[in-house]
Amino acid sequence: MKLPVKAPSLQEVINAESLAAVLGRGIKPELEEHHYVHWDNLRHRTPPEGLSHEAWWLGIKLARQARAIVLPLREKSGARFKVSITDSMLRKLHFLDREAAGSILGAEDLDGDSLKAKYLHRSLVEEAMTSSQLEGASTTRRVAKEMLDSGRKPCDRSERMIYNNFATMQALAGWKNQPLTVEMLLEIHRRMTEDAMDDPQESGRFREVGDDIVVYDKADPSRILHTPPPATELPERIQALCDFANGGSTDEPFLHPVVRAIVLHFMLGYDHPFCDGNGRTARALFYWSMLRSGYWMSEYVSISSVLRRSPGDYLRAYLHTESDEGDVGYFVAHQLSVMMEAVSHLRDYIQRKAQQRWQVKAKLAQVEGISARFNHRQREVLLQLLAKPDIRISIAAHQKRHRVTYATARADLLGLEALGLLLRYQEGKRFEFEAVTELPALLK
């Protein structure tokens, strides 16, 4: 990736002539298409009539400065990071506050507990896979999903990365009421990287002097994109991060909880306190912060699945912040767009599944004397097998998907077998079930 051209500072572009030229022009902190533009992009655009690129940039910088919140977190230079909350950001935050919480509960006609368990499992699997794939895991989606659904142990490092990520994401909900401490951060990292690092001793510890950690371009390893702060500064920086995560001082300006979570994500990536696994830990910290602030819906969306489709934009948001006087607005703007897309994907998925469930309900209602004997989990199994008749479902996978005991999961599947709807097979010590060939005919 090409490094962005460093943005001119406010001091470098301000003078009496340029200031007079931009005053009264109504220049906003973003372009008309709500793009939080960086100098590296702006310098190639046509400026408003009568303005040079430098004067145009001055107007944008002044508009951002007027909205800037100075953060209690520092760059390597010692200067404090800042974030400017624009109108488009406020609209997205309002959407997440008001509408996203209804994404799951909007389907009141469906069984709430079953629906939530299914979507939560799906989201955790998706986030575990894509977050690990962002950092090099090469296991295919099908194999990873089979491993997590069946509960089998990972076979290689890639599978271990995904398994660790899944287990850690499950644990975050139990930590949401606890303040972030150095010990908790180390525990999150340890769980994320256990048995998945070249040196096992690096799991659950901060990097040390001599570790020589840098972020380089994967396409060109000779190009260094980011050199994190010295390891000697980490104790002070991590404590500042924890204080910020826990709400900071009451004297600080109000910072929207979603923005706070995004800044935590950014800051852990910037400080890069671990030898490996920084990205996975940063994204887990984001989810923890969202849950701590009451955004329960964050468990049901996967930001990494969106990030994986455009990893260059993700990295560029970091580079733009670092090359423009610590303006975290670039990263906040990017992440809000990612969250909006993730929520949109969830809502589309719910609509598709709701329609499928209604179709199955209609079919089951036509089977006199049988449909009344199905519980909601069994109906979910039939829905799954009607959509994908060639798959097999294990007791362990059914148990994990619906968060029930093994005995309950076993009774569900054996009950469907007893009704002549499933066939049972044994794979080693594991029982698996598949649909009988005539299942669609039975449900007509």
N, C-alpha and C positions, 0 to 999 in steps of 0.2 A: 504494500500500500504506500502511495506517495504521501509524504508528510505535508500537511497544509502549510501555506505561507503564513508566517506569524503576522497576526493582526496588528496594525498600528495602535499604540496606546492613545488614550484621550489627550495626553500631554503632547504627543507627537503631531496630532492633526489640528489642535485648537490654536487659533490665532484670531486677531480682531477681524480680519477680512472674511475668513471662513465662518466665524461665529455670526457675523452680520448677515451672511448669505443664507444660513439655515434657520435663523430665528423667524418665526411666523410662517414657516413652510408646512407645519403640521406633520413633520416626519415622525413615523411611529417606530416602535422597537422591532416590528416584524414587517416583512413585505406584504403586499396585498393578498398573496395566497397563503398567509399565515406561516410563512417560512422564517424561522429564526436563523437568518442568513449569517454566514461567516464571511470575513473579509476575503478569504480565498475564493469564494464564489462571487461575492459582490463586485470584485474588481473586473470581472468579465461581463458584467451587465451594463446596460446603458443607464447612466444616472439621469435624474430629473433635469429638465431644461434649466440651464444656468448654473448647474452645480458640477464640480469635479467629483471624482470618486472619493477623494479624501474628505471633501466637505459633506458629501452624502453620508459617508461613514461617521463623521462627527455628529451629524444629526441623529443617526441611529444610536450611537453610543450615549448621547445625552438623554435620549428617550428611555434607554434601558437603565441608565444611572438613576433617573427619577423614580423608577420602580424597584430599585435594587434593595434586597435584604442582605446585609452582611452576616455571614455565618461564622460561628465560633470554631471553624476548622481552617487549617492553614495549608498553603502551598509549600513547596520545598524552600522557596525564597523567604518564607515567613509571612508573606502577605495573606490576608484572609480571603477565602473563597466568598463569592456572592452569587445570588440568583435573582433574576428579574422575572416577576410573574406577569405575563402578558394577558391580554383579553382572551386570546384563543386558549391559553392554558387554563384560565378561569372557567371557560365554558366546558372544557374537558373534565376539570375537577368537579364541576357542578353535576355533570352527567354521572360521574363515578359515585358522587355522594347520593344522588337522588334515584337514579334509574338502575344502576348496576346491581344494587341489592335486591332488586326484584327479578333478576334473571333466572334464578332457580324457583323462587316462590310463585312466579307468574303462572305456573302450571298447576293451579289449585285442584283441577279435576283429576290429577294423577296422584298416586300414592306417594306422599311426601317423603317418608322415611326411605322407601325403596329407591325413589328417584335420587335423593341426595346421596345415598350410599353409592349408587352406580356412577353418578357424575363425579363424586369426589375421588373414587378409585381411578376413573378414567383420567382425570386431571393429574393426579399424582404420578400415574404411569407415564403420561405424556411429558410432564415436566422433568421427571427423572431421566427419561431417554434423551430428550433434546438438550437439556442442560449439560449432560455428560458428553453428548455428541459435539457440542460447541467446543469442548476441551479435548477432543481427540478420540473418544470412544467410537469404535468401529462396528459394534454389533448391530445387526439389522433390526428394524422395528419389530418384525415378526418374532424373531428369536427373543428379543428383550421382553416383549409383551408376554410371550409364553413362559419365560422364567418368572416374571413377577406375578402372573396370574396363578401359576401352578405352585409357587413357593419353593421350587427347587433351588439348590445352591448355585452360585455363579461358577462358571467353568474357566474364565480367564479374566485378565485385568479389565477389559472393556465391560464385561458383564458385572464385575465387582464395582466399577464406578457407578453404573446404573443402579445396581442393588443398594449401594450405600446412599445414593441420592434419594432413592425412594424411601428408605427407612428413616433418613434424616428429615425429609419433608413430613412424614407421618408424625415425627416427634415434635415438630415445631408447635403444633396446636397445644401441646401440654406445657409449653414454655411461655405462652403468650402473656401470662399474667406475671411473669418474672422480669425484673429489670435486667438489662444486658450488663454482664460483667466480663472481665477478661477471661475468667474461667469458663463461662458459658460459650464465648466465642471460640476458645480453644477446643471445647467439647464438640461444637458444631463442625469444626474443621476435622477433628479426629474421626468423627463418624463419617464424614464425607470421603475421607481419603484412606481409611483403614484398609490395609492389604492392597492398596492401589497406587503406591508410590515406589519409585526406584529404591529409595532409602526409607525403610519403615520408621526409622528414628525421626524423620521429618514430619510425620503425621502428628497433629495436635501440638505443634510448637511453632513459635515465630522464627522467621529467618534470623540468622546471626551474622556478625561481621565475618566476611570471607565467603559467604554463600554466593555473592556476585549474581544477584537476580536482576534480569532486565526483561522487558517485553520487546520481542523482535517480530519482524514481519515474517509470517509463515511462508509467504511466496518468495521472500528474499531474506534468509536468516542473517545476512550481513548488515541489514538495515535495522537499527535500534529505534523503536517507536517511543519507548518510555523507560526512563530510569527512575525507579521509585526512591523515596527518601532513604537516607542511610539507616541501617538497622539500629544504630545507637539511639535514634529518635523514636523508635517504635513504642517503648513503654509510655512516653508522654502522649504520643499521637493516638494510641489505642485507648488510653484512658479518656482523652478528649472525645473520641468517637463514641465511647460508651455513655459518657455524660450527655452528649447530643442525642443519642438514641433514646435515652430515658426522659427526654423532654427539656433538658437544659435548665437554665435559670429563668425565673419568672420575669426578669428584667429584659430578656431578649424579645425581639419583635415576634409576633405570631407567625408561625410557619405551618401551612396546611399539612396535616398528617401524611397525605400521599406524597407530597413534595419531600417531607422529611425521610420517608422510606426510600425514595429515589436517590436522595443525597447520600444516604447510608450505603446504598448499592454503589454509587459512584466512588465514594470515599474509600471503601475497602479495596476497590480495584485500583485506585490511585496509589494508596499506601502500599499495596501488594505485600502484606505482612508475612505471607507464607511462601515456602519454596515452590509449592504447586497447589492447585485447587483453589486459587483466589477467586476465580469467576464463579464457580459453584457455590462457594461460601458466601460471596457477595449477594448472589441471587437468593440464597436461603435467608440471609439477613433481611433482605427486602420483604420477603414473605412474612417473616417473624414480625417485623415492624407493622405491616399492614394488619395482621391478625391482632396485634397488641392494641392497635387503634380502633378495633371494632369492625374492620372491613372483612367480614366472614366470607364474602364472595371471592376473595383473593385465592382461597383454597381451590376454587373450582375453575380457575383459568390458568393457562400456561403461557408465561411470557417468553420462555425459551423457545417454544415452538414457532413464535413469530420472529424472534431474534435470529434463529437458525436460517431463516429464509433470506435474511439480508445482514450477514455478520459484519460486512464492511461498514454499514451505517452505524452499527453498534460501536465499533471501534472508532469510527470517525467522530462520534459524539464525545468520546473521551479526548481525542486529539484536539478538537476545536476548543474545548474548555481549557486545556492546558496551553494552547497557543493564543488565547485571548484573555489575558489577565485574570485567569481563574473564574471565568463566567460559567457557572454550572447550568445556566439557562439552556445551553445546547443539549446537555444530557437530559434535563427535565423535559424539554420539548420532545425529544426522541422517545423517551420512555412513556410519556403520556400517550403518544400515538400508538406505541406498542400495546399498551394496556387497552386502549379503545378497540384495537383490532382483535385482541384476545377475547374481550368481552363479546364482541360481535360474533366471533367464531362460536363461542359458547351458546349464544342465543340461537344461532342458526342450527346448531347441533340439537338443541332442545326441541326446536320446532319440528325437525325431521323425525326425531325419536318419538315425540308426542303423536305425530301422525301415524307412525308405524304401530305404536301401542294401541291406538284406537282401532286400527285395522285388525290387529290380533284379537282385541276384545270383541269386535264384531264377529269374527270367525268363531271364537270360543263360545260366544253366546248361542251359536247355532248348534253346538254339540250338546244335546239334551242330556242332563244327568252327570256330565263330567266337569263343565266349567265351574260349577259351584264348589267343586272339591279342590280347586287350585288356590293356593295362597299367592301373594303378590310376587314372591321370589320364583315360584314355579311358572307363573305367567311370563316372567322375564326370561326364563330359560327357553320357553317355547318361542317367544319373540326372537331370541337370538338364533335359534336353530332354524326357524322359518327363513330368516334373512340370510343365514350362512349354513346350509344343510350339511356341509362336508366337515364341519369342525367337531371336535370332541371337547367335552367339559369335564374336568376333574372335580372331585369333592373339595379339594383344597382351594381350587380357583373359585368355585361357587361360594365357599366359606369366606374367602378374602373379599370378594366383590361385594357381598352383602353384610359383612361384619357380623356374622353369627357364629355360634359354636360349631365344631366339627360334626357333632351329633345331629344338629338341626340341618346342616347342609346335606349330610348323608341321607336323612329322612326325606328331604325334598326330592332328591334325585331318585332314590329308591321308590318313592311314591309314584313318580312319573313312569318309572320302569314297570311297576306293578299294573299300571293302567294300559300298558302296551304301547306307550308313546316313545320310550327310549330303549336302547340296547346297551348292555353293560359289557365292558372289556377290562382286562387286567393288564397293566403295564408295570411289571415288577411288583412292587407292593402297593401300587397306586391303581385305584379304580377310575375308569373314564367312561363317559356316556356319550352316545351319539343318537341322533334322531332315527327312528325307523323310516324305511323308505317311503311308506305310505302316510307319513305325518301330514303333509299338506291335504291329502284326500280326507283324512280323519277330521280335519278342522274345517272342511267345506260344509 
